[in-house]
Every structure is written in C-alpha cells, then in structure tokens.
Amino acid sequence: MWSVTAMEKRTTPPPTVIDPTKRYSITVHTSRGDFVIALVEPKVAPQTVNNFVYLAQNHFYDSLTFHRVVPGFVVQGGDPLGNGTGGPAYKLPDESNPTNWQRGTAGMASSAAGVSGSQFFITLGDAPFLASNGVYNHFGAITSGMEVVDRLQVGDTISSLDVSVD
C-alpha cells in the first residue's frame, strides 16, 4: 500500500500519470472549506503538474496541515513534517514560467537544493517579485474558494484533494 513515508523515500519524481493534452484541476478540501486550483497546461510545467496530480491521486496530502501563513503574501502546506522542512527525497526541476504571480497563484515551494517536491503555496496578494526570482514553479491558479484560502491559519488541515480532468 502506498504511504506518505514511501513517498518521502522516493528519490526520483513520480511516473507520468497525466495526459499532456488535457487540463487538470484540483479541489482541495480543508478544515475551513474547499478551494479549486486550475493547473496550468501540462506543457508549461509538465513535471510539476504531474507531480501534484500524482500526489493528490495517491492521498499524499490527506491530513497534512498548512504550516506557514504570511498575511498578504502566502499560505503554504504540503509538508509531511508540518514545519516547512519535509517532503519527498527528490527535487523537481526548475520549470519557472512567465507569470504575473497575481493573488491566487499556486506555486511549488523552493529549497536550497532545488524546487521541493510536495510543499505548495498560494499567493494571498500580488507578488510580482516571484516572477524575476526564477526558482518557484508556477503551476496553477485559484478558480473558486479564494475566500477559504484567505481564512486559512497555521495548523488548519487538508482533508483530501480531488483531481478533475477537463
């Protein structure tokens, strides 16, 4: 059976589970309500989109918390340790792409060794400086439920994620 521990030990990104010709969205169910992230076209950030879909389909995020909230900037979750230092043993490649990093943008958190594999953030305000930084993978945008994202606090729980194919 698949587990978070098994994913944390994985040293390479997951196998391809997406169809690059389709668009994906993820409904994130939290202790504060639900929000939907429309993922970018797979060709824009193929490994990041595939990784997020794979982790969602395999329940990696279930019961994890949002460990970081910076008012006006970001809310961040996806760390199995809950303190901002955890995730899988692999790192995704840099798939930075042109974006304005407007309020409601979904990005993959970064670490000194490269882009992390599971921690993601949602911008709570416009963050244009992230576009010139070149280390954050923009992989989606909130299409509904931004009011839920605005209410998230440190310690709030991710119940589950549902993947939809458009």
ChimeraX attribute file (.defattr): number of C-alpha atoms within 10 A of each C-alpha:
attribute: neighborCount
match mode: 1-to-1
recipient: residues
	/A:1	3
	/A:2	9
	/A:3	10
	/A:4	17
	/A:5	12
	/A:6	12
	/A:7	21
	/A:8	17
	/A:9	12
	/A:10	14
	/A:11	11
	/A:12	13
	/A:13	19
	/A:14	17
	/A:15	10
	/A:16	14
	/A:17	12
	/A:18	18
	/A:19	12
	/A:20	15
	/A:21	8
	/A:22	11
	/A:23	16
	/A:24	21
	/A:25	22
	/A:26	21
	/A:27	20
	/A:28	20
	/A:29	18
	/A:30	22
	/A:31	14
	/A:32	17
	/A:33	15
	/A:34	19
	/A:35	19
	/A:36	21
	/A:37	23
	/A:38	21
	/A:39	25
	/A:40	19
	/A:41	16
	/A:42	19
	/A:43	11
	/A:44	18
	/A:45	21
	/A:46	17
	/A:47	23
	/A:48	29
	/A:49	27
	/A:50	22
	/A:51	21
	/A:52	23
	/A:53	23
	/A:54	19
	/A:55	19
	/A:56	19
	/A:57	16
	/A:58	15
	/A:59	17
	/A:60	24
	/A:61	24
	/A:62	20
	/A:63	15
	/A:64	20
	/A:65	24
	/A:66	24
	/A:67	21
	/A:68	18
	/A:69	20
	/A:70	12
	/A:71	12
	/A:72	13
	/A:73	14
	/A:74	23
	/A:75	23
	/A:76	24
	/A:77	27
	/A:78	27
	/A:79	23
	/A:80	23
	/A:81	12
	/A:82	17
	/A:83	13
	/A:84	17
	/A:85	11
	/A:86	16
	/A:87	22
	/A:88	21
	/A:89	15
	/A:90	20
	/A:91	18
	/A:92	20
	/A:93	16
	/A:94	18
	/A:95	19
	/A:96	22
	/A:97	16
	/A:98	12
	/A:99	14
	/A:100	15
	/A:101	20
	/A:102	16
	/A:103	19
	/A:104	24
	/A:105	25
	/A:106	26
	/A:107	23
	/A:108	29
	/A:109	22
	/A:110	19
	/A:111	15
	/A:112	7
	/A:113	9
	/A:114	15
	/A:115	22
	/A:116	26
	/A:117	30
	/A:118	26
	/A:119	25
	/A:120	23
	/A:121	22
	/A:122	28
	/A:123	25
	/A:124	20
	/A:125	16
	/A:126	16
	/A:127	17
	/A:128	13
	/A:129	10
	/A:130	18
	/A:131	17
	/A:132	13
	/A:133	9
	/A:134	13
	/A:135	20
	/A:136	24
	/A:137	29
	/A:138	29
	/A:139	27
	/A:140	24
	/A:141	22
	/A:142	21
	/A:143	15
	/A:144	15
	/A:145	16
	/A:146	18
	/A:147	12
	/A:148	15
	/A:149	22
	/A:150	19
	/A:151	11
	/A:152	19
	/A:153	18
	/A:154	15
	/A:155	15
	/A:156	17
	/A:157	20
	/A:158	21
	/A:159	18
	/A:160	18
	/A:161	24
	/A:162	14
	/A:163	17
	/A:164	12
	/A:165	11
	/A:166	8
